[in-house]
Amino acid sequence: MGAISVLDDNMINMIAAGEVIERPGSVVKELVENSIDSGATRIDVAVEEGGRKLISVTDDGFGMDGDDLAMSFEPHTTSKIRASKDLQAIATLGFRGEALASIASVAAIKAISRTRDSLQGYSVEIDCGAKSEIRPCSCDYGTRIEVRDLFYKLPARRKFLRTVNTEMTHVIEQFTRTALANGSIDFTMSHNGRELYNLSGSQSLSERIAGLFSEEIAQSLMETRSEEKGLNIHAFLGRPEISRTNNKLQYVFLNGRFIRDKFISHAIREAYRTFLEPDRFGVVFVFIQMPYEDYDVNVHPTKIEVRFYNANLVHSQVLAVLREKLLGSNLDAKGKIPITQAGAAPPLQAKDQGEHAVSIRRAMDEFFRKHRPVETQDRFTFRGVRPASSSLAESPQRADVSYEPLRQGQLQQPYFLQIHDSYIVVQTTEGFEILDQHALHERIVYNQIKQKITSAGLESQKLLLPESFEVSASQQRAFEDNTEIFEKLGLEVVLFGPKTVAVQSFPGLLAGANPIDFVRDLLDLLADKGKQFDAETLLDEVINMAACKGAIKAGQKLTAGEIEQLLAERDRCELSSRCAHGRPTVLRFSIADLEKQFKRT
C-alpha cells in the first residue's frame, strides 16, 4: 500500500477550519457576513460564555429551501459565484464556500431556514461533520444558525481558546466591524442573555459610532468626503485629543468589507503627522467605494486583505482627503476641569449665587483697575503695585505667577498671565486659554524653518570664534553623507583635524540653542535614522529637532513684550494648535466649565 492517501471530506473541512475558524469571533464573522449577503434587514447575534458554549445568528434574509439548506454545509458550495470571471468582480462578503462546512466540522450545529414564499421551513443538525436528514419545521422566514460547543471534539484546538472575557472581546470586535460597514441594517447582540447592543438601521453613521463606542468619540469626529478618479471616500477623523496608543480604533472599509492594508495605514499615519506624538494613533473611520474590478479580495482565507491594482492612487487619495481636513480644522484642545466629589460643597442657592457673583466681580474689577506696571521681588511676580488689601497681598505670594496686561483688543479687560514660567493664561470672550509656551513656539519655529528651507534656506551668522568638538566614526560618516542638510539649515561645519569638526556659522533662527550641542545631536540623529527614512522624512525629523531646540523653553521667564509677540505670531501661524511633535499647544476652557465647578449652575 502506498504512503499517499486521499483525505476524506470531513478531514479536509477540519484543515480548512484551521485557516478560517480560529476562535468564536471567526464564527460570528462568517455567519453574519452570510446573513448580510442574504439581503437581511435585521440580524440578531446571541452568544454564551464568550461563544464557546453557543453562537446564534438569526436574520430575516431570503432564506433557503430544503435542498439549498442541505447543500450549504457541503465543502466548496456557494450561491455567489458561478464562473471564473465572477472572481474578477466579487461584490459579496462570503464567497469561498468554506465557512459553513468548516464550522460544521468542528462544532455541533442546528440550522433553520425558510424562504419568504414558502409556508414551511426546514432544519438540519450537524455534529462535527455528521449530518442529519433535512426535516420540515415551523419557523419565521429567514435563517437561524446555532453553533454549540466549538472545538469540543478537538481538545488540542479548544485549549488554545482564551478566557470568556478575551473571547468575547474578539466577538464584539467582529460584530463592531460588520455593524459599522452596514449602517442600514438593524443589529442586536446579547451575551449570556444580557443585551449589549441594539442598533437601528435608521441611525446616522455618527449615531452608530456612538452606539458602538461612546458619545465622546462620536462628538469628537470630523466628517469629510472626496470623490475623484472613481474613488469615493467618506471619512470620520478623530480630533488629536482622543488619539490612542495603538491603531485599534482605525477602521477601514472597502465596499462594505473591513480590511487591513499597509498603504492605507501609512496614509493615515502620514495624515496625522505633526498633529500627534510619534507613539499616538488617530481615531479614524474610512469608508471607500471603488469599482470591484480595481482590486482583488481573493487573497487570504479570512478576506481581510486585498490587493489594489493601483495602490499608489488609493494611498494618495486617502492621504489627501484626511490631511486636507486636518489642516483646515481648528484643532485647539478643549480643556477638562476635573470633578472632585469628595468634600464638594453643596451648590449655592439662587440668592447666594447672585450675591456671591456680584462680590467676586466687584473685587476683581477693583483689583485690576488699580494696578500699574511695577516690578516686585515677591515670589508672586505681580507686574503691578502691591494691592492695598493685606489679605490679597499675602495670598498671591503662595503661587509662582506673573501678570501682564494684554494689548487692547475686543475684550474690555484683556489679560494674560505667565504661570510657573512655562504656561500663559489668556482671557478670551468665551472663557480663557492656557498656552504651553514651549510647544507653541516650537510650532512657530518649525513653520518658519520649513518655509525658509523650501525657498532659499536658513540665514546663518558667523560665530566670533569657531566651536569645535570630537566626533565618532559614525557621526563623521553622517556629516559627510548629509552635507546638503547642513547647507539648508544654514550650518557651516568643517572637518578640523582627525575626529574633530568645527562649527563656523549657525542659523540665526536657532540663536537660542547651543551650537555644539545642536550639531552633536544632529549628527546622532542622522547616524541613527539616516538609513531608516527617505530624504523627505529625514529632513522633517531634522526640522522637528531644530524647532524643539530653537524654541522658548519651559521655565523661561518672558517679558510682556515677548508674550505679546508670541501671541501675535500664534495668530499668523498655521496649525498652531499642535507642536511639531503632535502635542497640544493650547487648552480652551469656557465660562460654563467654571460655573459648573463653582456650583453656580
Secondary structure, DSSP 8 states (H G I E B T S, - for coil): --S-----HHHHHHHHHHHH-SSHHHHHHHHHHHHHHTT-SEEEEEEEGGGTSEEEEEE-S----HHHHHHTTSTT--SS--SGGGGGS--SS--SS-HHHHHHTSSEEEEEEE-TT-SSEEEEEEETTEE---EEE---SEEEEEEESTTTT-HHHHTT---HHHHHHHHHHHHHHHHHH-TTSEEEEEETTEEEEEE-TTS-HHHHHHHHS-HHHHHTEEEEEEEETTEEEEEEEE-GGG-BSSSTTEEEEETTEEE--HHHHHHHHHHTBTTB-TT-B--EEEEEE--GGGEE-TTSTT----EETTHHHHHHHHHHHHHHHHHTS---EE-------TT------HHHHHHHHHHHHHHHHHHHHH-------SSSEESS---SSHHHHHGGGGS-EEEEE----SSSS-EEEEETTTEEEEE-SSEEEEEEHHHHHHHHHHHHHHHHHHHT---EEEEEEEEEEE--HHHHHHHHH-HHHHHHTT-EEEE-STTEEEEEEEEGGGTTS-HHHHHHHHHHHHHHHTTTS-HHHHHHHHHHHHHHHHS--TT----HHHHHHHHHHHHH-TTTTB-TTS-BSEEEEEHHHHHHHTT--
